[in-house]
Amino acid sequence: MAHSLEPRIKAFIAEHRHDDPGELMLKAKTFPDVPIEFVARQIKGWQRIQKKLPTWSSNDAILYPSSLSLEQCSSERTAAYKASLVRGEIAADLTGGFGVDAFYLSRSFSQVYYVERDEELASIAKANFQVLGVEDRVTVINDDGVKWLNHFEGSLDLVYVDPARRDVRSLKVSALELCEPNILDTQSLIFGKASFLLLKASPGLDIDKAVQDLENVSEVHVVSVEGECKELLFLNGSDGKSEPSISCLNLQEESPLNPFRFARSEEKRLPYRCGPPRNYLYEPNASIMKAGAFKSVASAFGLDMLHPRTRIYTSDTLRSDFPGRVFRVEGSCSMNEKAARVLFPEGIANVASRNSGLTSYELKRKLKLRDGGDIFAVGVSLERGERRIFRCSRL
């Protein structure tokens, strides 16, 4: 890099850490002795990753690359979860990036090869690994990951790949064959060198098609953070199962890991069990919705569906351990403004719509409700097609 974090630069960054980087750039002439472009990038990077990477943001010696690299890197919580799935002696991260995944893999492996083809990004990662104290376990290699693996002599316990999910026009893509590297063309090479492949993929990817296209998938992990589905993980081994297990989890602060696991064949075999709305309503978390574990989660928790396509469940007795949002029903009405005025006299509710024929925004406008408060208006279709609104409190 053209500049480093010498003491006076660190002091300047600390003083302006909460400033607008763009405005600092406009004031460059005010700071003639400061490499303002470099400083603005450091401040912008720090601001961007405060919550995503607290270990990095809490260390004033960390260097930051361009915004795109920070956008694409894993969060600490997802990286730590990935590392918890695998263990061994030697691993290689073929798409090193900012180095978050390699850092956490170094907790599960004695030696990690971090491979990154962008020279500046590899240099930044190497400096940061030294700051973070893992330089003895992470070897930085500035090369194309696939080319490096092709020439690597030896065996690996694990290859980790997080393909770039943007095409030549910088538009986002999710299909495996459109990502870089194309893992479908590379997996044979990987299994010639390594016992296992851990692949990170877009949450928009079709899980069942990916399992068909990839070799020897033994586990699929659908990972959400604070209710938002962030990534799909495929663990592939030379002795892959005939059918992979699918784990759905939602990572939340100070909450224990409690994945919901199911098998696709079981999901297909289970019958739909529908029933009328009762005391409690349940909405599965984003990972279960993405994985399509609709009948499996109902069966596991002894719940009835309101409608096969509504994805809202019900029970007489509370299942507080349900993986998702749980509501207590306080009343219901037909889906019209007049009835809603009686059910929600204060005119305020958090609106959710599931298979009601309207989006949440459209339903809110139709019922003339304002966002806010602790009460929810949940619009659904019931088993025989009737559409209703439920007044609920969230538990």
CORNORQUI-V35594 format. One record per residue. RES is the residue in one small letter. SS is DSSP state (H for helix, E for strand, L for the rest). Layout:
res = <RES;RES>
ss = <SS;SS>
//
This chain:
res = <m;a;h;s;l;e;p;r;i;k;a;f;i;a;e;h;r;h;d;d;p;g;e;l;m;l;k;a;k;t;f;p;d;v;p;i;e;f;v;a;r;q;i;k;g;w;q;r;i;q;k;k;l;p;t;w;s;s;n;d;a;i;l;y;p;s;s;l;s;l;e;q;c;s;s;e;r;t;a;a;y;k;a;s;l;v;r;g;e;i;a;a;d;l;t;g;g;f;g;v;d;a;f;y;l;s;r;s;f;s;q;v;y;y;v;e;r;d;e;e;l;a;s;i;a;k;a;n;f;q;v;l;g;v;e;d;r;v;t;v;i;n;d;d;g;v;k;w;l;n;h;f;e;g;s;l;d;l;v;y;v;d;p;a;r;r;d;v;r;s;l;k;v;s;a;l;e;l;c;e;p;n;i;l;d;t;q;s;l;i;f;g;k;a;s;f;l;l;l;k;a;s;p;g;l;d;i;d;k;a;v;q;d;l;e;n;v;s;e;v;h;v;v;s;v;e;g;e;c;k;e;l;l;f;l;n;g;s;d;g;k;s;e;p;s;i;s;c;l;n;l;q;e;e;s;p;l;n;p;f;r;f;a;r;s;e;e;k;r;l;p;y;r;c;g;p;p;r;n;y;l;y;e;p;n;a;s;i;m;k;a;g;a;f;k;s;v;a;s;a;f;g;l;d;m;l;h;p;r;t;r;i;y;t;s;d;t;l;r;s;d;f;p;g;r;v;f;r;v;e;g;s;c;s;m;n;e;k;a;a;r;v;l;f;p;e;g;i;a;n;v;a;s;r;n;s;g;l;t;s;y;e;l;k;r;k;l;k;l;r;d;g;g;d;i;f;a;v;g;v;s;l;e;r;g;e;r;r;i;f;r;c;s;r;l>
ss = <L;L;L;L;L;L;H;H;H;H;H;H;H;H;H;L;L;L;L;L;H;H;H;H;H;H;L;H;H;H;H;L;L;L;L;H;H;H;H;H;H;H;H;H;H;H;H;H;H;L;L;L;L;H;H;H;H;L;L;L;L;L;L;L;L;L;H;H;H;H;H;H;L;L;L;H;H;H;H;H;H;H;H;H;L;L;L;E;E;E;E;E;E;L;L;L;L;L;L;H;H;H;H;H;H;L;L;L;E;E;E;E;E;E;E;E;L;L;H;H;H;H;H;H;H;H;H;H;H;H;H;H;L;L;L;L;L;E;E;E;E;E;L;L;H;H;H;H;H;H;H;L;L;L;L;E;E;E;E;E;E;E;L;E;L;E;L;L;L;L;L;E;L;L;L;H;H;H;L;E;L;L;H;H;H;H;H;H;H;H;H;H;H;E;E;E;E;E;E;E;E;L;L;L;L;L;H;H;H;H;H;H;H;L;L;L;E;E;E;E;E;E;E;E;E;L;L;E;E;E;E;E;E;E;E;E;E;L;L;L;L;L;L;L;E;E;E;E;E;E;E;L;L;L;L;L;L;L;L;E;E;E;L;H;H;H;H;H;H;L;L;L;L;E;L;L;L;L;L;E;E;E;E;E;L;H;H;H;H;H;H;L;L;H;H;H;H;H;H;H;H;L;L;E;E;L;L;L;L;L;L;E;E;E;E;L;L;L;L;L;L;L;L;E;E;E;E;E;E;E;E;E;E;E;L;L;H;H;H;H;H;H;H;L;L;L;L;E;L;E;E;E;E;E;L;L;L;L;L;H;H;H;H;H;H;H;H;L;L;E;L;L;L;L;E;E;E;E;E;E;E;L;L;L;L;L;E;E;E;E;E;E;E;E;L>
//
